[in-house]
Amino acid sequence: MAEAVFMPRLGQSVESCIITEWGKKKGDTVNEGDVLFCYETDKASFEETAKVSGILLETFYKEGDEVPVLANVCVIGKAGESVDAFRPSSAGAASSSEPDRTETVAATASPVETPSQVSSAKLKISPRARGIAQAKGISLQGIQGSGPNGRIIVRDIETALTSAPKPTQAAAPAPTSAPMQAPVSTPAYVVSTNDFVEAPLTSIRKLIAKSMHASLQNSAQLTHHTSADARKMLELRTICKARFEKGEIPNISLNDMVCYATVRALEKMPAINSHFLGDKIKTFKKVHLGIAVDTERGLMVPVIRNADDLKLKALAAQIKQLAESCRKGNIDPELLQSDNASFTISNLGSYGIELFTPVINLPQMGILGVNTITYRPSDLGNGIIGFIPVIGLSLTYDHRALDGAPASAFLKEIRNQIENLSNDLI
């Protein structure tokens, strides 16, 4: 009996996903465990594998389509079986039984339309399709939507772009070098000339841009900078590295040690382990630590729940596991929600950054920036001045909820924790 394959629901915050690549095509033999298609949310990418074996009888979407969660994506069954019962109302559209997750846009003057271009009727268009139309100046007049109930979707805009008349212009000179080769999933609306390549923002870049701008607009952020004596931390790192090479413990980095020290400081001074909610402050009894991770897709900040329950070795292992999941693109989207973390750490030390101002992940009240290790003069005792290694620390906090003195005291406690790291921790 034929079986439908649905777009998975990845947490309550995800309403649709984009198919980036098909691993099988209509008519192919499918074995259980084969990759059917790759898809992405605005935060991560995933693979959907077959749960049954058979023939891929039909696919209802193509690469680049935005698909509502729980919509029928394709059908697997025996050769000759009917797929009519699974077929959406129109090809490439979500099942009509699914909620119509579209924007209903009043057809009035907008950056895309003028009053003379549209009627007073309402248009149904997906948010992504509308964004592309606005960016490319494509009129919605006359575009027939191929989505459910006539919804205009991305491929309709791409078709309009392809069929739009090109302005008369002199022939461009032949390029002096081979053009950039776009990946399979690169949208058709990328513009490439001899002088530039223009491409729309990726989903994750849009998310980062929106959240960073909102953070600076909607809070009163102030950053304090200090540095901590890193001698004990470097000594502990040498011991950890030797034991790691013997296979005795996981690899524990300097960043892991700073994270551990910060968790201990948050336990002692929980006022900043909080969310500022406008007219109230939510202070957490447990430390849910966000860790900024740089990936090819962009910045991700997964959260380690109950980080205060973890010893140094366990904390280091969780940090590495989450970072790897982010870079592979299979991180649980729920772990990337900023309101699931109570405090965040961002480390740019490996880039040689000596000072920076991290941006708070609202509604969190603070974020710690970790800088590179430098050498500075210090009193070594007995009137001897020498250079010692110090690690820079930059604390950004929301001044609406926290004053400078307690913020400074918290940063001082982090420094104290770092300067007193003990070999007993491992």
PyMOL commands that set and color helices and strands:
alter all, ss='L'
color gray80, all
select helices_A, chain A and resi 127-136+148-150+154-163+203-217+231-245+254-268+270-272+307-309+312-328+333-336+338-340+349-351+404-419+423-425
alter helices_A, ss='H'
color red, helices_A
select strands_A, chain A and resi 3-6+16-22+29-30+35-40+45-49+54-59+66-68+72-77+103-106+122-125+191-192+197-198+221-229+274-276+281-283+289-291+293-295+298-300+303-304+343-347+366-381+384-398
alter strands_A, ss='S'
color yellow, strands_A
deselect
rebuild
show_as cartoon
